[in-house]
Amino acid sequence: MISILKKLNNEDLLVYYSMAIGLEHHVDKEFIELLEKELARRNISIQPRQEDNQK
């Protein structure tokens, strides 16, 4: 899965992340974490999810 994410361009990766967050109750949390790690690896900053803000 990680090798697939590395092949995506930044814009597509952000689209997938936005979609995953929008469907968070239907998307595996590990997949969202993989997306977040890949975004971080590329130095792309994102707003923390609400769940993270409540901790």
PDBQT receptor file of N, H, CA, C and O in Angstrom, charges set to zero:
ATOM      1  N   MET A   1       0.832  -1.191   0.000  1.00  0.00    +0.000 N 
ATOM      2  CA  MET A   1       0.000   0.000   0.000  1.00  0.00    +0.000 C 
ATOM      3  C   MET A   1       0.877   1.256   0.000  1.00  0.00    +0.000 C 
ATOM      4  O   MET A   1       0.582   2.228  -0.695  1.00  0.00    +0.000 OA
ATOM      5  N   ILE A   2       1.936   1.226   0.771  1.00  0.00    +0.000 N 
ATOM      6  H   ILE A   2       2.176   0.436   1.336  1.00  0.00    +0.000 HD
ATOM      7  CA  ILE A   2       2.808   2.398   0.853  1.00  0.00    +0.000 C 
ATOM      8  C   ILE A   2       3.436   2.703  -0.501  1.00  0.00    +0.000 C 
ATOM      9  O   ILE A   2       3.579   3.869  -0.869  1.00  0.00    +0.000 OA
ATOM     10  N   SER A   3       3.813   1.663  -1.247  1.00  0.00    +0.000 N 
ATOM     11  H   SER A   3       3.697   0.715  -0.948  1.00  0.00    +0.000 HD
ATOM     12  CA  SER A   3       4.428   1.899  -2.558  1.00  0.00    +0.000 C 
ATOM     13  C   SER A   3       3.437   2.562  -3.516  1.00  0.00    +0.000 C 
ATOM     14  O   SER A   3       3.840   3.357  -4.364  1.00  0.00    +0.000 OA
ATOM     15  N   ILE A   4       2.157   2.246  -3.392  1.00  0.00    +0.000 N 
ATOM     16  H   ILE A   4       1.830   1.600  -2.703  1.00  0.00    +0.000 HD
ATOM     17  CA  ILE A   4       1.139   2.889  -4.219  1.00  0.00    +0.000 C 
ATOM     18  C   ILE A   4       1.021   4.363  -3.852  1.00  0.00    +0.000 C 
ATOM     19  O   ILE A   4       0.942   5.223  -4.730  1.00  0.00    +0.000 OA
ATOM     20  N   LEU A   5       1.009   4.652  -2.554  1.00  0.00    +0.000 N 
ATOM     21  H   LEU A   5       1.073   3.954  -1.841  1.00  0.00    +0.000 HD
ATOM     22  CA  LEU A   5       0.892   6.042  -2.107  1.00  0.00    +0.000 C 
ATOM     23  C   LEU A   5       2.072   6.875  -2.583  1.00  0.00    +0.000 C 
ATOM     24  O   LEU A   5       1.907   8.050  -2.911  1.00  0.00    +0.000 OA
ATOM     25  N   LYS A   6       3.254   6.285  -2.623  1.00  0.00    +0.000 N 
ATOM     26  H   LYS A   6       3.388   5.331  -2.356  1.00  0.00    +0.000 HD
ATOM     27  CA  LYS A   6       4.447   7.020  -3.049  1.00  0.00    +0.000 C 
ATOM     28  C   LYS A   6       4.383   7.398  -4.521  1.00  0.00    +0.000 C 
ATOM     29  O   LYS A   6       5.042   8.349  -4.944  1.00  0.00    +0.000 OA
ATOM     30  N   LYS A   7       3.593   6.661  -5.314  1.00  0.00    +0.000 N 
ATOM     31  H   LYS A   7       3.058   5.889  -4.971  1.00  0.00    +0.000 HD
ATOM     32  CA  LYS A   7       3.481   6.950  -6.745  1.00  0.00    +0.000 C 
ATOM     33  C   LYS A   7       2.491   8.070  -7.048  1.00  0.00    +0.000 C 
ATOM     34  O   LYS A   7       2.499   8.616  -8.151  1.00  0.00    +0.000 OA
ATOM     35  N   LEU A   8       1.651   8.415  -6.098  1.00  0.00    +0.000 N 
ATOM     36  H   LEU A   8       1.644   7.972  -5.202  1.00  0.00    +0.000 HD
ATOM     37  CA  LEU A   8       0.659   9.466  -6.311  1.00  0.00    +0.000 C 
ATOM     38  C   LEU A   8       1.318  10.835  -6.291  1.00  0.00    +0.000 C 
ATOM     39  O   LEU A   8       2.297  11.050  -5.575  1.00  0.00    +0.000 OA
ATOM     40  N   ASN A   9       0.782  11.753  -7.075  1.00  0.00    +0.000 N 
ATOM     41  H   ASN A   9      -0.012  11.578  -7.656  1.00  0.00    +0.000 HD
ATOM     42  CA  ASN A   9       1.293  13.121  -6.977  1.00  0.00    +0.000 C 
ATOM     43  C   ASN A   9       0.665  13.778  -5.743  1.00  0.00    +0.000 C 
ATOM     44  O   ASN A   9      -0.287  13.247  -5.171  1.00  0.00    +0.000 OA
ATOM     45  N   ASN A  10       1.186  14.905  -5.346  1.00  0.00    +0.000 N 
ATOM     46  H   ASN A  10       1.959  15.337  -5.810  1.00  0.00    +0.000 HD
ATOM     47  CA  ASN A  10       0.741  15.569  -4.114  1.00  0.00    +0.000 C 
ATOM     48  C   ASN A  10      -0.748  15.901  -4.143  1.00  0.00    +0.000 C 
ATOM     49  O   ASN A  10      -1.451  15.722  -3.148  1.00  0.00    +0.000 OA
ATOM     50  N   GLU A  11      -1.223  16.385  -5.285  1.00  0.00    +0.000 N 
ATOM     51  H   GLU A  11      -0.653  16.531  -6.093  1.00  0.00    +0.000 HD
ATOM     52  CA  GLU A  11      -2.629  16.781  -5.383  1.00  0.00    +0.000 C 
ATOM     53  C   GLU A  11      -3.556  15.570  -5.195  1.00  0.00    +0.000 C 
ATOM     54  O   GLU A  11      -4.543  15.647  -4.464  1.00  0.00    +0.000 OA
ATOM     55  N   ASP A  12      -3.233  14.464  -5.855  1.00  0.00    +0.000 N 
ATOM     56  H   ASP A  12      -2.432  14.402  -6.449  1.00  0.00    +0.000 HD
ATOM     57  CA  ASP A  12      -4.059  13.259  -5.707  1.00  0.00    +0.000 C 
ATOM     58  C   ASP A  12      -4.021  12.729  -4.282  1.00  0.00    +0.000 C 
ATOM     59  O   ASP A  12      -5.034  12.267  -3.757  1.00  0.00    +0.000 OA
ATOM     60  N   LEU A  13      -2.856  12.798  -3.664  1.00  0.00    +0.000 N 
ATOM     61  H   LEU A  13      -2.033  13.174  -4.091  1.00  0.00    +0.000 HD
ATOM     62  CA  LEU A  13      -2.729  12.335  -2.282  1.00  0.00    +0.000 C 
ATOM     63  C   LEU A  13      -3.617  13.161  -1.358  1.00  0.00    +0.000 C 
ATOM     64  O   LEU A  13      -4.270  12.613  -0.470  1.00  0.00    +0.000 OA
ATOM     65  N   LEU A  14      -3.643  14.457  -1.561  1.00  0.00    +0.000 N 
ATOM     66  H   LEU A  14      -3.112  14.902  -2.282  1.00  0.00    +0.000 HD
ATOM     67  CA  LEU A  14      -4.506  15.327  -0.760  1.00  0.00    +0.000 C 
ATOM     68  C   LEU A  14      -5.984  15.042  -1.012  1.00  0.00    +0.000 C 
ATOM     69  O   LEU A  14      -6.797  15.108  -0.089  1.00  0.00    +0.000 OA
ATOM     70  N   VAL A  15      -6.330  14.728  -2.251  1.00  0.00    +0.000 N 
ATOM     71  H   VAL A  15      -5.669  14.675  -3.000  1.00  0.00    +0.000 HD
ATOM     72  CA  VAL A  15      -7.721  14.384  -2.565  1.00  0.00    +0.000 C 
ATOM     73  C   VAL A  15      -8.115  13.104  -1.841  1.00  0.00    +0.000 C 
ATOM     74  O   VAL A  15      -9.183  13.034  -1.234  1.00  0.00    +0.000 OA
ATOM     75  N   TYR A  16      -7.258  12.096  -1.905  1.00  0.00    +0.000 N 
ATOM     76  H   TYR A  16      -6.390  12.153  -2.399  1.00  0.00    +0.000 HD
ATOM     77  CA  TYR A  16      -7.550  10.844  -1.194  1.00  0.00    +0.000 C 
ATOM     78  C   TYR A  16      -7.682  11.079   0.307  1.00  0.00    +0.000 C 
ATOM     79  O   TYR A  16      -8.564  10.516   0.955  1.00  0.00    +0.000 OA
ATOM     80  N   TYR A  17      -6.804  11.912   0.852  1.00  0.00    +0.000 N 
ATOM     81  H   TYR A  17      -6.088  12.370   0.325  1.00  0.00    +0.000 HD
ATOM     82  CA  TYR A  17      -6.870  12.193   2.283  1.00  0.00    +0.000 C 
ATOM     83  C   TYR A  17      -8.183  12.889   2.638  1.00  0.00    +0.000 C 
ATOM     84  O   TYR A  17      -8.839  12.531   3.616  1.00  0.00    +0.000 OA
ATOM     85  N   SER A  18      -8.557  13.880   1.840  1.00  0.00    +0.000 N 
ATOM     86  H   SER A  18      -8.024  14.171   1.045  1.00  0.00    +0.000 HD
ATOM     87  CA  SER A  18      -9.814  14.599   2.098  1.00  0.00    +0.000 C 
ATOM     88  C   SER A  18     -11.013  13.655   2.032  1.00  0.00    +0.000 C 
ATOM     89  O   SER A  18     -11.919  13.722   2.863  1.00  0.00    +0.000 OA
ATOM     90  N   MET A  19     -11.001  12.783   1.039  1.00  0.00    +0.000 N 
ATOM     91  H   MET A  19     -10.265  12.729   0.365  1.00  0.00    +0.000 HD
ATOM     92  CA  MET A  19     -12.101  11.816   0.911  1.00  0.00    +0.000 C 
ATOM     93  C   MET A  19     -12.128  10.858   2.100  1.00  0.00    +0.000 C 
ATOM     94  O   MET A  19     -13.193  10.546   2.634  1.00  0.00    +0.000 OA
ATOM     95  N   ALA A  20     -10.959  10.402   2.505  1.00  0.00    +0.000 N 
ATOM     96  H   ALA A  20     -10.094  10.656   2.072  1.00  0.00    +0.000 HD
ATOM     97  CA  ALA A  20     -10.882   9.461   3.628  1.00  0.00    +0.000 C 
ATOM     98  C   ALA A  20     -11.387  10.105   4.909  1.00  0.00    +0.000 C 
ATOM     99  O   ALA A  20     -12.089   9.462   5.690  1.00  0.00    +0.000 OA
ATOM    100  N   ILE A  21     -11.038  11.365   5.133  1.00  0.00    +0.000 N 
ATOM    101  H   ILE A  21     -10.468  11.887   4.498  1.00  0.00    +0.000 HD
ATOM    102  CA  ILE A  21     -11.507  12.072   6.325  1.00  0.00    +0.000 C 
ATOM    103  C   ILE A  21     -13.017  12.278   6.255  1.00  0.00    +0.000 C 
ATOM    104  O   ILE A  21     -13.712  12.149   7.264  1.00  0.00    +0.000 OA
ATOM    105  N   GLY A  22     -13.521  12.596   5.075  1.00  0.00    +0.000 N 
ATOM    106  H   GLY A  22     -12.957  12.701   4.256  1.00  0.00    +0.000 HD
ATOM    107  CA  GLY A  22     -14.958  12.790   4.904  1.00  0.00    +0.000 C 
ATOM    108  C   GLY A  22     -15.758  11.524   5.149  1.00  0.00    +0.000 C 
ATOM    109  O   GLY A  22     -16.916  11.579   5.563  1.00  0.00    +0.000 OA
ATOM    110  N   LEU A  23     -15.136  10.392   4.891  1.00  0.00    +0.000 N 
ATOM    111  H   LEU A  23     -14.196  10.348   4.554  1.00  0.00    +0.000 HD
ATOM    112  CA  LEU A  23     -15.798   9.091   5.084  1.00  0.00    +0.000 C 
ATOM    113  C   LEU A  23     -15.164   8.327   6.244  1.00  0.00    +0.000 C 
ATOM    114  O   LEU A  23     -15.118   7.096   6.242  1.00  0.00    +0.000 OA
ATOM    115  N   GLU A  24     -14.684   9.060   7.216  1.00  0.00    +0.000 N 
ATOM    116  H   GLU A  24     -14.721  10.060   7.217  1.00  0.00    +0.000 HD
ATOM    117  CA  GLU A  24     -13.875   8.490   8.298  1.00  0.00    +0.000 C 
ATOM    118  C   GLU A  24     -14.516   7.278   8.973  1.00  0.00    +0.000 C 
ATOM    119  O   GLU A  24     -13.813   6.351   9.375  1.00  0.00    +0.000 OA
ATOM    120  N   HIS A  25     -15.832   7.278   9.098  1.00  0.00    +0.000 N 
ATOM    121  H   HIS A  25     -16.403   8.031   8.771  1.00  0.00    +0.000 HD
ATOM    122  CA  HIS A  25     -16.498   6.161   9.772  1.00  0.00    +0.000 C 
ATOM    123  C   HIS A  25     -16.520   4.908   8.902  1.00  0.00    +0.000 C 
ATOM    124  O   HIS A  25     -16.806   3.817   9.395  1.00  0.00    +0.000 OA
ATOM    125  N   HIS A  26     -16.221   5.058   7.608  1.00  0.00    +0.000 N 
ATOM    126  H   HIS A  26     -15.989   5.944   7.208  1.00  0.00    +0.000 HD
ATOM    127  CA  HIS A  26     -16.247   3.935   6.686  1.00  0.00    +0.000 C 
ATOM    128  C   HIS A  26     -14.853   3.543   6.205  1.00  0.00    +0.000 C 
ATOM    129  O   HIS A  26     -14.701   2.555   5.486  1.00  0.00    +0.000 OA
ATOM    130  N   VAL A  27     -13.843   4.302   6.590  1.00  0.00    +0.000 N 
ATOM    131  H   VAL A  27     -13.966   5.104   7.174  1.00  0.00    +0.000 HD
ATOM    132  CA  VAL A  27     -12.476   4.071   6.137  1.00  0.00    +0.000 C 
ATOM    133  C   VAL A  27     -11.634   3.581   7.315  1.00  0.00    +0.000 C 
ATOM    134  O   VAL A  27     -11.734   4.098   8.428  1.00  0.00    +0.000 OA
ATOM    135  N   ASP A  28     -10.816   2.586   7.047  1.00  0.00    +0.000 N 
ATOM    136  H   ASP A  28     -10.735   2.167   6.143  1.00  0.00    +0.000 HD
ATOM    137  CA  ASP A  28      -9.946   2.030   8.073  1.00  0.00    +0.000 C 
ATOM    138  C   ASP A  28      -9.000   3.112   8.606  1.00  0.00    +0.000 C 
ATOM    139  O   ASP A  28      -8.364   3.823   7.829  1.00  0.00    +0.000 OA
ATOM    140  N   LYS A  29      -8.912   3.230   9.924  1.00  0.00    +0.000 N 
ATOM    141  H   LYS A  29      -9.429   2.652  10.556  1.00  0.00    +0.000 HD
ATOM    142  CA  LYS A  29      -8.063   4.259  10.539  1.00  0.00    +0.000 C 
ATOM    143  C   LYS A  29      -6.598   4.084  10.150  1.00  0.00    +0.000 C 
ATOM    144  O   LYS A  29      -5.863   5.067  10.053  1.00  0.00    +0.000 OA
ATOM    145  N   GLU A  30      -6.167   2.848   9.927  1.00  0.00    +0.000 N 
ATOM    146  H   GLU A  30      -6.764   2.049  10.006  1.00  0.00    +0.000 HD
ATOM    147  CA  GLU A  30      -4.780   2.604   9.536  1.00  0.00    +0.000 C 
ATOM    148  C   GLU A  30      -4.486   3.207   8.161  1.00  0.00    +0.000 C 
ATOM    149  O   GLU A  30      -3.381   3.691   7.916  1.00  0.00    +0.000 OA
ATOM    150  N   PHE A  31      -5.475   3.176   7.269  1.00  0.00    +0.000 N 
ATOM    151  H   PHE A  31      -6.372   2.783   7.468  1.00  0.00    +0.000 HD
ATOM    152  CA  PHE A  31      -5.296   3.785   5.955  1.00  0.00    +0.000 C 
ATOM    153  C   PHE A  31      -5.136   5.295   6.081  1.00  0.00    +0.000 C 
ATOM    154  O   PHE A  31      -4.296   5.897   5.412  1.00  0.00    +0.000 OA
ATOM    155  N   ILE A  32      -5.941   5.897   6.934  1.00  0.00    +0.000 N 
ATOM    156  H   ILE A  32      -6.624   5.408   7.478  1.00  0.00    +0.000 HD
ATOM    157  CA  ILE A  32      -5.833   7.344   7.159  1.00  0.00    +0.000 C 
ATOM    158  C   ILE A  32      -4.465   7.671   7.742  1.00  0.00    +0.000 C 
ATOM    159  O   ILE A  32      -3.850   8.665   7.355  1.00  0.00    +0.000 OA
ATOM    160  N   GLU A  33      -3.985   6.855   8.661  1.00  0.00    +0.000 N 
ATOM    161  H   GLU A  33      -4.484   6.048   8.976  1.00  0.00    +0.000 HD
ATOM    162  CA  GLU A  33      -2.661   7.077   9.249  1.00  0.00    +0.000 C 
ATOM    163  C   GLU A  33      -1.568   6.946   8.196  1.00  0.00    +0.000 C 
ATOM    164  O   GLU A  33      -0.599   7.705   8.214  1.00  0.00    +0.000 OA
ATOM    165  N   LEU A  34      -1.712   5.984   7.271  1.00  0.00    +0.000 N 
ATOM    166  H   LEU A  34      -2.499   5.367   7.256  1.00  0.00    +0.000 HD
ATOM    167  CA  LEU A  34      -0.735   5.850   6.188  1.00  0.00    +0.000 C 
ATOM    168  C   LEU A  34      -0.719   7.094   5.312  1.00  0.00    +0.000 C 
ATOM    169  O   LEU A  34       0.343   7.580   4.925  1.00  0.00    +0.000 OA
ATOM    170  N   LEU A  35      -1.908   7.603   5.005  1.00  0.00    +0.000 N 
ATOM    171  H   LEU A  35      -2.771   7.208   5.320  1.00  0.00    +0.000 HD
ATOM    172  CA  LEU A  35      -1.987   8.841   4.215  1.00  0.00    +0.000 C 
ATOM    173  C   LEU A  35      -1.310   9.995   4.951  1.00  0.00    +0.000 C 
ATOM    174  O   LEU A  35      -0.564  10.766   4.348  1.00  0.00    +0.000 OA
ATOM    175  N   GLU A  36      -1.571  10.112   6.250  1.00  0.00    +0.000 N 
ATOM    176  H   GLU A  36      -2.178   9.486   6.739  1.00  0.00    +0.000 HD
ATOM    177  CA  GLU A  36      -0.963  11.186   7.046  1.00  0.00    +0.000 C 
ATOM    178  C   GLU A  36       0.551  11.058   7.086  1.00  0.00    +0.000 C 
ATOM    179  O   GLU A  36       1.256  12.064   7.011  1.00  0.00    +0.000 OA
ATOM    180  N   LYS A  37       1.058   9.842   7.202  1.00  0.00    +0.000 N 
ATOM    181  H   LYS A  37       0.485   9.025   7.263  1.00  0.00    +0.000 HD
ATOM    182  CA  LYS A  37       2.510   9.629   7.221  1.00  0.00    +0.000 C 
ATOM    183  C   LYS A  37       3.145   9.998   5.890  1.00  0.00    +0.000 C 
ATOM    184  O   LYS A  37       4.224  10.589   5.849  1.00  0.00    +0.000 OA
ATOM    185  N   GLU A  38       2.464   9.643   4.795  1.00  0.00    +0.000 N 
ATOM    186  H   GLU A  38       1.587   9.163   4.829  1.00  0.00    +0.000 HD
ATOM    187  CA  GLU A  38       3.003   9.980   3.482  1.00  0.00    +0.000 C 
ATOM    188  C   GLU A  38       2.969  11.487   3.258  1.00  0.00    +0.000 C 
ATOM    189  O   GLU A  38       3.905  12.044   2.685  1.00  0.00    +0.000 OA
ATOM    190  N   LEU A  39       1.917  12.146   3.695  1.00  0.00    +0.000 N 
ATOM    191  H   LEU A  39       1.156  11.693   4.160  1.00  0.00    +0.000 HD
ATOM    192  CA  LEU A  39       1.862  13.608   3.593  1.00  0.00    +0.000 C 
ATOM    193  C   LEU A  39       2.995  14.238   4.406  1.00  0.00    +0.000 C 
ATOM    194  O   LEU A  39       3.646  15.175   3.945  1.00  0.00    +0.000 OA
ATOM    195  N   ALA A  40       3.225  13.727   5.603  1.00  0.00    +0.000 N 
ATOM    196  H   ALA A  40       2.696  12.966   5.977  1.00  0.00    +0.000 HD
ATOM    197  CA  ALA A  40       4.299  14.255   6.454  1.00  0.00    +0.000 C 
ATOM    198  C   ALA A  40       5.664  14.013   5.805  1.00  0.00    +0.000 C 
ATOM    199  O   ALA A  40       6.538  14.878   5.856  1.00  0.00    +0.000 OA
ATOM    200  N   ARG A  41       5.845  12.850   5.200  1.00  0.00    +0.000 N 
ATOM    201  H   ARG A  41       5.135  12.147   5.157  1.00  0.00    +0.000 HD
ATOM    202  CA  ARG A  41       7.106  12.532   4.540  1.00  0.00    +0.000 C 
ATOM    203  C   ARG A  41       7.392  13.534   3.422  1.00  0.00    +0.000 C 
ATOM    204  O   ARG A  41       8.546  13.866   3.153  1.00  0.00    +0.000 OA
ATOM    205  N   ARG A  42       6.340  14.005   2.785  1.00  0.00    +0.000 N 
ATOM    206  H   ARG A  42       5.403  13.735   3.004  1.00  0.00    +0.000 HD
ATOM    207  CA  ARG A  42       6.483  14.980   1.701  1.00  0.00    +0.000 C 
ATOM    208  C   ARG A  42       6.462  16.421   2.215  1.00  0.00    +0.000 C 
ATOM    209  O   ARG A  42       6.475  17.365   1.425  1.00  0.00    +0.000 OA
ATOM    210  N   ASN A  43       6.429  16.583   3.511  1.00  0.00    +0.000 N 
ATOM    211  H   ASN A  43       6.419  15.816   4.153  1.00  0.00    +0.000 HD
ATOM    212  CA  ASN A  43       6.383  17.915   4.138  1.00  0.00    +0.000 C 
ATOM    213  C   ASN A  43       5.148  18.704   3.727  1.00  0.00    +0.000 C 
ATOM    214  O   ASN A  43       5.212  19.919   3.537  1.00  0.00    +0.000 OA
ATOM    215  N   ILE A  44       4.034  18.015   3.594  1.00  0.00    +0.000 N 
ATOM    216  H   ILE A  44       3.982  17.029   3.749  1.00  0.00    +0.000 HD
ATOM    217  CA  ILE A  44       2.758  18.653   3.299  1.00  0.00    +0.000 C 
ATOM    218  C   ILE A  44       1.990  18.735   4.605  1.00  0.00    +0.000 C 
ATOM    219  O   ILE A  44       1.648  17.713   5.200  1.00  0.00    +0.000 OA
ATOM    220  N   SER A  45       1.721  19.963   5.048  1.00  0.00    +0.000 N 
ATOM    221  H   SER A  45       1.999  20.792   4.564  1.00  0.00    +0.000 HD
ATOM    222  CA  SER A  45       1.031  20.115   6.326  1.00  0.00    +0.000 C 
ATOM    223  C   SER A  45      -0.476  20.034   6.118  1.00  0.00    +0.000 C 
ATOM    224  O   SER A  45      -1.010  20.480   5.103  1.00  0.00    +0.000 OA
ATOM    225  N   ILE A  46      -1.139  19.456   7.103  1.00  0.00    +0.000 N 
ATOM    226  H   ILE A  46      -0.705  19.093   7.927  1.00  0.00    +0.000 HD
ATOM    227  CA  ILE A  46      -2.589  19.303   7.083  1.00  0.00    +0.000 C 
ATOM    228  C   ILE A  46      -3.122  19.751   8.426  1.00  0.00    +0.000 C 
ATOM    229  O   ILE A  46      -2.397  19.776   9.420  1.00  0.00    +0.000 OA
ATOM    230  N   GLN A  47      -4.390  20.105   8.447  1.00  0.00    +0.000 N 
ATOM    231  H   GLN A  47      -4.979  20.085   7.639  1.00  0.00    +0.000 HD
ATOM    232  CA  GLN A  47      -5.008  20.460   9.718  1.00  0.00    +0.000 C 
ATOM    233  C   GLN A  47      -5.301  19.179  10.479  1.00  0.00    +0.000 C 
ATOM    234  O   GLN A  47      -5.774  18.207   9.891  1.00  0.00    +0.000 OA
ATOM    235  N   PRO A  48      -5.029  19.161  11.780  1.00  0.00    +0.000 N 
ATOM    236  CA  PRO A  48      -5.322  17.960  12.565  1.00  0.00    +0.000 C 
ATOM    237  C   PRO A  48      -6.822  17.652  12.541  1.00  0.00    +0.000 C 
ATOM    238  O   PRO A  48      -7.661  18.551  12.497  1.00  0.00    +0.000 OA
ATOM    239  N   ARG A  49      -7.126  16.362  12.572  1.00  0.00    +0.000 N 
ATOM    240  H   ARG A  49      -6.444  15.632  12.608  1.00  0.00    +0.000 HD
ATOM    241  CA  ARG A  49      -8.524  15.947  12.612  1.00  0.00    +0.000 C 
ATOM    242  C   ARG A  49      -9.125  16.356  13.951  1.00  0.00    +0.000 C 
ATOM    243  O   ARG A  49      -8.403  16.540  14.931  1.00  0.00    +0.000 OA
ATOM    244  N   GLN A  50     -10.445  16.498  13.990  1.00  0.00    +0.000 N 
ATOM    245  H   GLN A  50     -11.031  16.348  13.194  1.00  0.00    +0.000 HD
ATOM    246  CA  GLN A  50     -11.133  16.882  15.233  1.00  0.00    +0.000 C 
ATOM    247  C   GLN A  50     -10.824  15.905  16.348  1.00  0.00    +0.000 C 
ATOM    248  O   GLN A  50     -10.657  16.307  17.499  1.00  0.00    +0.000 OA
ATOM    249  N   GLU A  51     -10.746  14.627  16.017  1.00  0.00    +0.000 N 
ATOM    250  H   GLU A  51     -10.881  14.300  15.082  1.00  0.00    +0.000 HD
ATOM    251  CA  GLU A  51     -10.450  13.602  17.014  1.00  0.00    +0.000 C 
ATOM    252  C   GLU A  51      -9.138  13.925  17.719  1.00  0.00    +0.000 C 
ATOM    253  O   GLU A  51      -9.029  13.782  18.937  1.00  0.00    +0.000 OA
ATOM    254  N   ASP A  52      -8.122  14.371  16.931  1.00  0.00    +0.000 N 
ATOM    255  H   ASP A  52      -8.211  14.487  15.942  1.00  0.00    +0.000 HD
ATOM    256  CA  ASP A  52      -6.827  14.721  17.504  1.00  0.00    +0.000 C 
ATOM    257  C   ASP A  52      -6.933  15.944  18.417  1.00  0.00    +0.000 C 
ATOM    258  O   ASP A  52      -6.230  16.023  19.424  1.00  0.00    +0.000 OA
ATOM    259  N   ASN A  53      -7.802  16.896  18.076  1.00  0.00    +0.000 N 
ATOM    260  H   ASN A  53      -8.373  16.832  17.257  1.00  0.00    +0.000 HD
ATOM    261  CA  ASN A  53      -7.958  18.093  18.887  1.00  0.00    +0.000 C 
ATOM    262  C   ASN A  53      -8.578  17.799  20.235  1.00  0.00    +0.000 C 
ATOM    263  O   ASN A  53      -8.342  18.538  21.191  1.00  0.00    +0.000 OA
ATOM    264  N   GLN A  54      -9.356  16.753  20.339  1.00  0.00    +0.000 N 
ATOM    265  H   GLN A  54      -9.548  16.152  19.563  1.00  0.00    +0.000 HD
ATOM    266  CA  GLN A  54     -10.075  16.448  21.580  1.00  0.00    +0.000 C 
ATOM    267  C   GLN A  54      -9.190  15.744  22.594  1.00  0.00    +0.000 C 
ATOM    268  O   GLN A  54      -9.581  15.609  23.754  1.00  0.00    +0.000 OA
ATOM    269  N   LYS A  55      -8.000  15.290  22.187  1.00  0.00    +0.000 N 
ATOM    270  H   LYS A  55      -7.683  15.400  21.245  1.00  0.00    +0.000 HD
ATOM    271  CA  LYS A  55      -7.106  14.568  23.109  1.00  0.00    +0.000 C 
ATOM    272  C   LYS A  55      -6.404  15.508  24.038  1.00  0.00    +0.000 C 
ATOM    273  O   LYS A  55      -5.616  15.074  24.877  1.00  0.00    +0.000 OA
TER     274      LYS A  55
